Amino acid sequence: MKLNIEGLLVYFPYDYIYPEQYSYMLELKRTLDAKGHGVLEMPSGTGKTISLLSLIVAYQRAYPLEVTKLIYCSRTVPEIEKVVEELRKLMEYYSKEAGEKNNFLALALSSRKNLCVHPEVSSLRFGKEVDGKCHSLTASYIRAQRHSNPSLPSCRFYEEFDALGRQVPLPAGVYNLDDLKDFGRRKGWCPYYLARYSIVHANIIVYSYHYLLDPKIADLVSKELAKKSVVVFDEAHNIDNVCIDSMSVNITRRTLDRSQANVETLQSTILKIKETDAAKLKEEYRRLVEGLKEANVARETDIYMSNPVLPDEVLQEAVPGSIRTAEHFVGFMKRFLEYLKARLRIHHVVQESAPQFLKDISEKVCIDRKPLRFCAERLRSLLRTLEIADIADFSAITLISNFATLVSTYSKGTDPAGADGQRAISAWLYLCALLVPFLLWTYTPESWTSTRSPRRPSP
């Protein structure tokens, strides 16, 4: 079916269209014309997805310089796959009715867990394990070591992609996750890195909310995407939960125990490096004096997780002297961990703002705000310098360093529900020791009051 939506020719791959679908496309067309934001709602089961795809693809074809890319964000992998199949049906209809070869590239993107084809890595159960094992096979320093020691394990799929995959773009078409894996197996290329490389050139991308909303992921995957893109959030009422989750940290006593073990491992590794290759630590120190942006020039495979969005002015600064050397940074993290352990020895709920937390930590253990802001990036730099193969083993101390950066960087936010859009929201900390001791840092409205739980013994 061909439709004329206020002068725009829209191909619709079904023989019948609901009145609600036509109204939906009409409002969507006006939103795109106005180059603004839109909030559209339709009942479930009335063909919202295909209506949206039909209109935006038609708009892309009619105005290729104004809309260069469609970024479709959904929640779960099954929902992503459903969108891709609707898109495939639409593109097949274009080829049939327009009588021209489809030159659009559309693909889904998901985690390594859902795209890996390496026999050993893909058999791992958890996503963090897959990420860590992938890093241990593809990090640039691991690959450099392989030149002198060919017996070290490698990922032939990434090696083939790195050698050939960047030179030949992914052919036009619609690719779901299985299509990418099949293509990767045929070519011998890594589907995950192929997809990450191809999204820059793709006309349509379908992926999870987190690739755009979680700063720790978006900075790695989505920062190079074109500015003239149409972004769609399906089931948009879930956005606030995704944002809260991405900027919240849950810390248990077990997390602190594992972090302590991580710090001890780092300390012993630093001592070994000082005995065998002290120049490596000196070179890292020199880079950190120049600033984090200079220190963090790394290959795509070296970056396991980005920082929790530090402001540019912070990244330009030199790292504070108190955490600049590897030994000083490890000692700093030990003091921070001891403070957190002390805070978890309470038997009731405590709610305090980020400034109150920073004041308390300064008074009790003499830790200032500035070095805390650099913790996430400083840890990343140290892990690369020490050439740690399995980054997943250090997930606990990574979580603690992210918390340190978040709590010292973002003390206030903006409440979108405020009348003038400027009402302040504080970042609150909740500390309690119930049946399971934990610490939670999140953004909550200032109007919330502190709650206290019944006194219970610590486990």
N, C-alpha and C positions, 0 to 999 in steps of 0.2 A: 504494500500500500504506500502511495506517495501522498504527502500532506503539504499544504502551503500554510506555514505558520508565520503570518505577517510578512510575507515575501520571502521566507526561507524555505527551500525545498528540503523536506525531511523524509527519509526512507524509513518506513516502519514495517518490520518483518512479519506482520500478522495480518490476517484478512479482516479483522474487526478491531475497533478501538473504542474504549469506554469514554464517555464524556469527561470523566475525571482525568483521564490520561491526556486528553486534548487540552483541558484547562491547565493541567500541570505543565505541559510543554509550553503553553502560551506564557505563563508566568516566568518560567525558566528563561525563555527567549528574552523577555523584557529585563530580567535581571542581568543577563549577559550584555545586553545593549547598554545598560546603565553602568556597566563595569563596577558593580557594587556587590554587596553581600545579600544573600537571600536565605530565608528559612521557609521551606516548603514541607507540607505534611499531606500524606495520603493514607487511606486505610490499608491494612495488610491485605495482600492478595489481589490488588488492583493493577499490578503491572508498573509499579513505580520505577524499578530498575531499568527496564527496557525503554520506558518513556524518556528517562533521563539520558541514557546512552544514545538513543536515536537523535535527540535534539542536539546534544553537545557535539557528537561526531559530525552532524550536518553543519553545525556552526564552525567547527574546525575546518571542514572542507571549503566552506564558503569564505571564511576569513582566516586564512592560514597565518597571516602576519600578526593578527590580534590575539589568537588563541593557538599557542604552539604545542600545548600539552594538556592532557586530561589526567589528573591525579585522583584516583578513586580510592578512598580509605574505608575499609570495613573492619569488623572486629575479629572474626575468626577465620581459620583456613577454609572451612566449608562455605562460608559466605563469600570469600574471595573467589573460590572455584565456581560458585554459582554465577557471579558477575562475569567472569571470563567466558563461561559458556553462553550467556546471553549476548556477549560481545561477539563471540564467534558466529553465532546465528545471524547477527546484524551484518557482519562483514561478508558472510556468504550471500546474503540477500543483495548487498551492494554489487557484488560481482555478477550476480544473476541478472539484476534489473538494469544496472548501468552498463553492463557489457564491457567493463574495463577491469584490468588487473588491479587487485587491491595492493596498494603500496604503503599501507599503514602497518606500523609495528606496535603491537600491544602485548604486554606480558605481565605476569604476576611475579611478585617477589615475596619471599618468606625467609625464615631463618636457615642457617646451615643444617639444622636438624631435619628440615623438610626438603632440602635440596641436595644434600651430600650423596655422592654415588661411590665414595671410597668404601671398599668392602669392610674394612675394619672400623672406620670412624662411623659410618652410617648405622652400624649395629649397636652403638652405644645408646643407652636408654634416655638419658637426660640431655637437654639442650646445652647446659653449661659444660658437660663432659665433651660433647661434640665440638663446641667452640674451643675448649682448651686443647683437645687433641689436634684439631685443625691448625691451631696456632703453633703447636709443637712440630708440625710437619712443614709449615709454609713460611714461618718468620724469616726475615731476610738474614739474620745472623745464623739461624740454623742452616739455611741453604748455603751460606758462605762456608760454614764448617764442613759441609758435605764435599766441597772441592778438595779438601785435604784428607777427608775420611769418607770415601764413597759408600762405606758400609752403613752409614747413618740412614734411618728410614726417611722416606720422602713421599710426597703425593704426586703421582705421575699425572693426575688430572689437572692439578694446578700448574705443574711445569709445562704441560702442553698448551694450556690456555695462555700462560705468560709468554710462551714462545710464538704462538700462532694466533690465538684467539683475539688479540687486540687489533690485528691487522685486517681481519675479515669481519665486518659487522654481521650481527644476527639477521638472517633474511626476514623480509616483511612477512607478517602473518600474526596469528593470535596464539600465544603460548601460555598454557596453564603450568602448574608445577611439574606434572608428569611429562608434559611436552618438553620442558627444559631439561629434565633428567634424561629423557630419551635422546634428545639432541646432544647432550653432553657425553653420553655413553658412545654414540656413533662417532663423534669427533674426537673423543678422548679428552674433552675439556671439562673443567670444573663448572657445573651449572650455577653454583652460587655466585662465584666471581664473574661469570659470564653475564648473569642477570644484573648484578650491581653495575657492571661496566655498561650494559646496554640501556639502562633506564635513562641515561643522559640523552640518548639518541631516540628513544621510543616516543611515539605519539600518545600512547595511553599506558599508564602504570596502575596496577591494582595491588595494593598492599595494606598492611595493618596500620591502625591509628598510630602506633608507637613510632613508626618510621618517620612521622612528621611531627608528633607532639612530644615524644620523649627526647629531651636534649642530648642524652647520652648516646642515643642511636641516630637521631636526625642529623647531628653534626658530621657523622661518618657517611651516611647514605644519601641524604637529601639536600645537602647544602649547595650542590652544583646544579640543581634543577632550574629550568628557565623561569624567569620572573613572570612571563606572560602565560601562566598556567591557570587552568580552572581546577580548583580543589573541591572535591565532593566528600563530605563526611556522611556516610550512611549510618542510620540509627544515631543521629547526632546527640541525642539526649545522654549518650554514654561518654561524651567528651570530658565532662567535668571529672568523672571517676578516673578516666585514663590520666588526666593531668595530675590529679591528686596522688595517684599511685606512683607516677613517674618522679614526683618531687617529694615523696615520703620515704622514710627509712625506718625499718623495724630492726631493733638490735636486742638479742637475747643474751643470757649469760653464756650460752654455748657459742654464740658469735664471738664474744669477747675471749673465750678460751681458745678458740681456733685462731683468732687474730694474734693472741700472745704467741702461739706456736709459729705463726707466719713470721712474726717479728724476729723470733729466735733463729729461724731458718735464714732470714735475710742477713742477720748479724754474722752468722757463721760463713755465709757465702761471701760477704764483704771481706772478711778476714782472709779467705782463700784467694780472692781476686787481688788483694793488696800484696800478697806474697808472690803471685804469678804474673800479674799484669796491672800494676799500680797506675800505669799511664792511662788506662781506660777510665778510672775514677777521676783522675786529674782533668781529662778532656771533658767529662760530664760537668765537673765543677766550672770549667771555663764557659761552657754553653749556658749554664744556669745563671751565670753573672750577666750574660747578654740578654736574658729574658726567656720566658717560656715559649714564645713563638719560635725563637731560634732553636730552642732545645728540642722542640717536638716535630721537627721535620722527619717524618718516618714513612716507610712504605705502607701500602694498604694492609698487608698481612701482619704488620707489627702492632697495629692499633686494635686492641681487644675491645675497649669501651671508651667512649669519649668522656671528657669531664662534664660535670653537671652545669655547663654553660657559665663560664667565667666571663665577666665583662672584658672587652678588648683592652681597656686601660690596664687591667690586672695582668693580662697576658704579655703586655709590653714591658712590665716591670722585671727587675732582677729579683730572683728568689731571695727571701730574707736570709741573712747570714746564719741565723739560728738553725736552719734546716738545709743549708746549702751542701754541706758535706754529707756523704752517705751515713757516716757514724752518728753525726748530730741528728739527722732526720730519724734514724732508728731510735735513738734515745728520746727524741721528742714524742714519737708515737707510743713508746712505752709509758711515758708520763700521762699521755692522753688516755690510754687504756686503763691505767690505774685509777684515774679520776672517774671514768665511766663505771668501772666496777664498784667504786665506793658509792656512786649515785644509785646503783641497783641494790644496795643492801638495805633499802628502806622497806617498810611494811605497809605503805599506803600510797595512794595516787597523788602525784604532784603535777600541777600544770604551771608552766612558766613560759614566758616569751623568750625568743632568741637573745635579745639584749640582756635579759636577766641571767640566762645560762652563761653567756660570755663573761658577764661581770663575776659570776660565782667561780668560774674556772680560772679567771685571772687572779682572784683573791686567794684561792686555795692552793693552786699548783703553779701560779705565775706563767700561765700560757696566754699569750696575747692573741688578738683576733687576726692580725695580719698573717702570721705563719699558718694558721688554720685554713685560711682561704686558699693556700697553695698546696694543701696536702694531696688532693686527688692527682694533680699534674705532677707533683714531685714523686709520688709513688710510681706513676706510669714511667717516668724517666728512669727511675732506679731499676725497675723490672727489666726495661730494655737494656740498660747498661750492664746489668748482671747476666743478661741473656738467659732469663728464666724461660724454660721451654713450655712447661704446662702452667699457664696463667690461671687456669681454673682452680688450682690448689691454693691460690691466694685470693679467692673471692671474698673471704671474711675480712681481711685487712683492707681490701678494695672498698668494701661497703663502709667500713669505719672512716676511711679517708674521704669518701664521697659525703658522708654525714658531716665531717669536719668542714668541708668546703661549703656545703649547703647552709649550715647553721650560721656560718660566719659571713656569708655573702648576701643572703636574702632574709632580711629581718621584717620586711613589709611587702605586701602585694596590693593589688587593686581589686575591689569588689565589683564585678560586672552588674550586680543587682542594685548598686547604689544609684541614687537619683541623678547625680552628676557624673557618674562613672569614676569618681575619685576617692570614694570612701576607703579608708585604710583597712587592711586585714593584717593581723600580725601572724608571724610564724610561731606556732606554739609547740612546746615540748611537753610530752606526758611521760612521767617516770613513775613506775609502780613495781611492786614485787608481790604478785599474787601467787597462784599456783605455778605459773611460769613467769619469772621475772623478765621484763622487757622494757625497752625504751622506744618511743615512737615520736618522730618529728614530722609535722605536717602543717599545712596552712589551714587555719580555722578562724571563723569570725570572732571578733573581739568580744562580742556579746555573750559568748559561751562562758559558763562559770566552771570553776574547778570542782571536781567530784572526788570523793574519797571512798575507798573501799574498806570493808571490814578488815581488821588486822588479822593476818594469817601468817603462819610460820613459813619461812623460806624453805624451799626444797633442798 
